[in-house]
Amino acid sequence: MPPFHCKKPFHCKKLLWPPANHAVALLVSHNQPNIHSDTPLPLMNIKAFAEQTGVSAHTLRYYEKIGLLQVQRNQSGHRVFSNKDLEWITFILRLKDTGMPLQHIIEYAEFRAQGDSTLAERQQLLQQHHDILQARIARELEHLQVLDNKIGYYRQLTGKV
């Protein structure tokens, strides 16, 4: 099954196919920028970066204010964003999409800013989030099974497939 594509970054979903767990194909954010390109992107101003990421300029300024983004400034004092910023905001959005609370993302960002001495703390934070996400997915699969059963029951009663 080919993936579904759209033109607005971070706004659409696609199915992972084939799914790792054949019981369900998970919906995930897609159409993220090619952050692993060998050709570095030129520095972008906030408008271009907002368009590239699908994150509003207002939100980018807010993320900078709360310490999630460490933004460089050009000689005129305007914000400029690089490939590394693109990689980082992509990861922030992934954490948000998977339900990590903003406070935990900030904590992760603080550990990240401290460098390699905090690798164990970052791993622990991500492992905790992984475990929470895995439990949530299991609950969602249970809910889906109950819905499937109820739909099957109604199909039997109505004779409609």
Summary of the structure (lengths in Angstrom):
residues: 161
radius of gyration: 20.0
end to end distance: 23.0
largest distance: 71.5
contacts: 376
relative contact order: 0.09
helix: 54%
strand: 7%
